[in-house]
Structure formats: structure tokens, C-alpha cells
Amino acid sequence: MVKRWLILLAAGTLWAGAGSEIPADCLACHATTAPPLSLVYRRYLMLYSSKPRIVERMSRFLVRPGKKISSMPEGMKNRFNPELHPAYDPQTAEKAAEAVVEKEDVLKKIVVETSK
């Protein structure tokens, strides 16, 4: 049990340092039992490709979670059951989705080397 709380504390500290406003209960599950937020973001990026569209779709799911609206593959839906995901108010959902997109943005992770 102590180990789990240390992981959550570390995840929360790292996330808080990134300037995001992701609710602590999101981090609690996505750091332990739910799919990592990096994988969730990559899935949305594959399907929707633009940041505004990703935020819109992610927010829509966070407000009314369910299998029909989930963007996860069928196997993931069966494993993690999106029906059990907590619902958020629209403002919190949008802020959380924006924070995930900001933190996981692949363009920020690409290093471009220029030849001299």
C-alpha cells in the first residue's frame, strides 16, 4: 500500500511540475490500473490528428464516459471498461484534456539536428 502511494505522489509531483491541471484522481488510476495517459494520447492522435479535435473528443468522453464514445480499441474497452470511468464537468474535462495534450505533445519530443 505504501508503495502505491509513493508512486502516486511521485506521479503527481512530476505532473504538477509540468504546469498541468490534471485532477489527482486521473493520475491515481492512470499511474496504476488504467492505460497510461501517454498511450491514451497517442491513440487520440492517431485517430484525430489535430490538437483541437483531440481535446474535443477527449473532453466529450470525460463528460459522458462509455464504450460507444471511447476511442480505445475494442480489446482495451473490454479490459478497462470505460463505463466505470468517472464523469467530470465540462470545464474540468476540457482543462484535463488540454493538459494531457500539452504534456504528451509529440512535436515537443522530436529533436531536429541540423548539419553544419
Buried (B, 14 or more C-beta within 10 A) or exposed (E): EEEEEEBBEEBBEEBEEEEBEBBEEBBBBBBEEBBEBEBBBEBBBEEBEEBEEBBBBBBBBBBEBBEEEBBBEEEBBEEBEBEEBEEBEEEBBBBBBBBBBBBBEEEEEEEEEEEE
